[in-house]
Amino acid sequence: SWRAITMMHAFVRPLSLLSRRLPASHTFIRQYTLTRNVPSINLRRQFLFVTSGVTVATLLGASYALSEEKQDPDTVKEYYSGAQVPKRICFAPTQWRKEQQCHDLVGVGIRSVTFLKFRTYALALYIHSPRVLPIWNGDSKSITEAGRTLSPEEGQTMLNRLLSSGEGFTVRMVPTRQVTGGHLFNGFALPMRRISNAAISEEIMAGWDTRLHELFPEKKVYATGSSVDFVREEGGKVLSVLVDGKAVGEVQDEVFTRLFFAVLLGPESKTSEAKVEFVKGISNLVGRTPPR
């Protein structure tokens, strides 16, 4: 077609200077790009482009194949950033966990900051399915019968149930660009103050700031693609933080833990883009029998 020929012309024309140095065997590049009357191509004429090596079509096909990434069946890719997260993460026993505990993926979305929508990290929500799904299944019959996705308001209601349940869950952060501990500190310290609505004394908040600095040292660098897990332990009173699977600290404080996760999942959180994906995941999960 004319469009195909035009695109081919646009592709090879810039190679005209380089083609003068190629061997005579590269007939396609030499004869096509050095021909002065290229614009007057007869559309009815048949073209046979022969090269001594690899044809342009083969090169384009190889380039496309190389650009395709193999998707691990045990992971899910976040749409905007390309960040990949596992479908299940498991944590070794600690003083807060008597045995290994695994959390299942609900959804993964992006977190953007500022009006310029800089995408700083992907967020993934994981739940301890045997304990959390029964909490979410209260309204599952009407939802599944209607065959619809939860509205944002209904989805937030489900997240609120999770936050108030005391059950274990995890929010994984995967930076899509390099971030520092100072960035994470500011991302939690100020919002926790705002959400508390001055109900917490400055003395207590100062102590919390110290704990946040311990969890997120100011000059600590979190590389693109690394993982930072915020784990709420069973009972809802303990926050554990792991970086690339290694424990870096914990806070045993029920109010601190509640406010910390409210920053990520609560009604006043700034993670609306990610929560859209969480709500889609919840819509797919409600009504199902919890895995053993």
N, C-alpha and C positions, 0 to 999 in steps of 0.2 A: 504494500500500500504506500501511498504518498507519505503518510505520517511515518511509517517505518523507515523509508528511505531518507526522509528529512532528519530523523533522529540519528541514523547511521552517519549521515554527512556531518552532523554537529559533533559526533563523537570522534571521527577520524580526522577532520580538517585541522584541528590544532596540532596534529602529529606531523604536519607537512615538513617542518624544518628538520625534525629528527629522522624522518624517513629517507632523506637524502644520503644519510650515512649508513643505511641498512644494506645488506647484501641484495643482489639482484633477485635472489630467490624469494624475497618477501614481496611477491607481485601485487598483493592486495594494497599494502600501504604505499608502495612506490607508485603504482599506476593510478590508483584512485586519488591520492592526495596531491600528486604532482600534475594532474590534469587540470588545465586552466579553465576548461569549459564545463566544470562540474555542475553549475547551476542549470545547465540546459540538458539535464539527463532525460532521455526518452523513457517514459514510464512503461512502454510496451516492450522495451528491450530486456532480454534476460541477462542477468549478471551471474557470472561464475567467479567467485573470489577464492583464490587458492593461495595458501601460505605454505611455507616449508615446515612450519612448526605447529602452533596452536591457533585455531581460528578465533576471531573476536567472540563468536558465540560461546565457544568453549571457555574463553577467559572470563566472560561475564558470568557464565554458569558456575565456574569454580569460585569466583569472588562471592557469589551469592551463597554457595554452599559453606564457604569458610565463615561467613557472617552469621550463619545459623548456629545457635547454641543448643546443645543437647539438654533437654529438660530432664532433670532427675525426677523419677516418679515419686520419690519420697519428699519432694520439696514443692513449694508454690512460689511463683514469681510475682512480685509486686508490679503492677502495670506500668506506672510512671517511671520508677527508678530502675527497674530490672533487678532489684534486690531479691535474693532467694532466701526463703525461710523454710525450715523443716515442718512437716505436718504434725510431728510429735516431738516433744522434748522431755527428757527424763532427768530427774535429780536424785543424786545419791542420798542415802540416809544421813541425817544430822540430828542434833539435839531436838530440832523442831519436827523432824520426820523420822518415824520409827523404821520405815522401810522406803525403798525406792518409790518415788511417785512420778507418774507421767502426766503431762498436760497436753491436750489435743488442740490443734489450731481451729480457731473460730473464723478468723479473717485477717487480712493484711492490707493496710492502706498507707497513704503518704501523709506526711506532716509538713506543711508549708508555713513559712514565717514571713512577716512584713507584707505590705500591699503588693510587692513585686513577686510574691509567691515563690521565694527561693525554697526549693525542696531540700530540706536538711536531713531528714531521716524517714525510714519506713517504720511503721509500728504494727506489730502482730499481737493479737490477743489469743491466749491459750487458757483452757479451763481444765479442771479435774473433772472430767465428764461424769463419772458415776455419782458424784455429789452435786454437781451444778445443774445438769439437765433436769432432774426432778423439780428443781426450783423454778426453772423456766417453763416447765410443761403445764403450768396452771391454766393458761389460756390456749394451749396448743390445739385443742380440738377445733375450736372455731377458726383458728388461723389456717390449719391444714385443709379443712373442709372448703374454705374460701379460695384456697390455692393462690394466695397472694403474699407479697413481701410485706413485712412490718413497716408501718409508717415511721418516720424519725421519732415521733413522740412515743410510739409503742416500743421502739427499739431502745430509747433512753430509759423507759420503764424497766425493761429487762436488764439493762446495765445497772440501774439503781438497785434492782433485786440482788444482783451479783455483789455489788459493793456492800450492801447491808447484810448479806447472808453469813459472812464469816468463813465462807469456803475458800479453798486455795485456788489461785489462778496466777498467771504470769503475763506481763506485757514485755515483749521483746522490742528493743530499739536497734535498728540497723542504720548507722550513718550512711547517707548517700554522698557526703562530702566530709572532709576532716573537721571534727569538732573538738572542743576542749572541755576540761572539767569545769572551767569557769562558766562556759555556756550552759552546761547542764545545771550547775548550781543556780544560776539566774532563772533558768526555766522552771525551777521548783520553788525556790525560796520566796520569790515575790508572789506567785499565784497562791501559794499556801497561806500567806498572810491575807490576801484578798478574800479567799474562800472562807477563812475562819471568821471574817467579819468582825475583827477586833475582840473576839471572844477569848483569845489566848493572850496571856500577859507577855510583855516584852521580854521579861526574864526567861520565860519558857521558849519564846521564839528565838532568842539569842542562843540558847542551848541547842535548838534544832538546827540553827545555822551552822553551828560547830559540827554537828553530826553530818550535815550535808557536805561540808567541806572535806570531812574524812572520807565520805563515799565518793566524792568527785573532786579530787585535788585540782586546784586552779590550773596548773600547767600540764596536767595529764592530757595526752592527745589520744583521741579515739579515731582510729583509722577508718577510712571508707570500707564498708563491708564487714566491719567487726560486729560483734553482738554484745548488747548490754541487756541483761535480763533483770527485770524487777519482779520479784516473786513475793506474793502475799501468802504467807504460810497459813495452814489450817488454823482457824480460830480468829483470823483477821487482826492479830495483835503484833505481828512481826513482819518487817520488811527485810528481805534478803536481796543483795545485789551481786550479780555474777558478771564478769567480763570475759567473753570468749570461753565460757564454761567454768571459769575459776572464781571462787567466792572472794569478794573484796571487802565485804562488810555487811553489817545488819543493824537494824534498829528495833529494839523491843519496846514499842510504845504504841498503844492502840489508837490514840488520837492522831499522832504523827502519821501512822500508816494509813489511816482513813483519809486524811487530807492529801497525802502524797498520791494516792490512787485516784482521788477526786480530780486532781490536776489532769490526769490522763483520761479518765472515763466519765467524770461527773457532768452534770448539766452545764456548768460554767467552764468546762475545759475548752481549750483552743485546738482540739484535735478533731474537728468536725469532719474533715475529709476522710480520715482513717475510720471514724465511727460509722460512716456510711457503709464501709465494707464490713465492719463488725456486725452491723444490723442485718446485712444480707446473709452473713454466716449464721447468725442466730435464727433467721427465718428458715434456713435450711435444716437447722438442728432440732427445733422444737417439734415435739411429737414423736421423736425417735426413741427407741429403747437405749438407755445408757450402756455403753460397752463395759465389759467386765475387766 
